[in-house]
């Protein structure tokens, strides 16, 4: 039997709130998958995104054609959490050997936001969790949106795409922007990749 024809999809969940860039990050993953020769599809749920509500995108890719854009419970390989509470919402989708790359910077978009220490403790219950203080790193890199790309850089260590593919995908996604913006995004991506290696 040809093992290359056996379905073994990878499911990635990107979770955050409206305005954080969830869709942009998911499109970068989708683009990297396509450029790497995978079949890939994406679904997204905006909810009350215009009001800072919950937003998630799900990407599934495989070497054989995939038919469903929805990740089933217990099958996700990776969660990229742009906000700790939002990441926890999708823990039921994780398979046993999954990874979580998550920001520790909360978006307090509700009257009673859960205790942050409690959220972090819950995140740490997954062995494959890697936490990033995206607010602090954004300040260090002097770039407001750097945290997202740092998360993606860290997450890239768990995805089967080369650095060349990632850099080209980032360049293509921000092709209409100034070169300095493209360079800043690649710098933040590389920082996250290096950070995860520590």
Secondary structure, DSSP 8 states (H G I E B T S, - for coil): --GGGS---EEEEEEEETTS-HHHHHHHHHHHHHHTT-EEEEEEE-TTGGGT-EEEEEEEEESS-----S--TT-EEEEEESSHHHHHTTGGGEEEEEEEEEE------SSS---HHHHHHHHTTSTTEEEE-HHHHHHHTT-TTHHHHHHHHHHGGGSS--HHHHHHHHHHHTTTS-HHHHHHHHHHHHHHHHHHH-
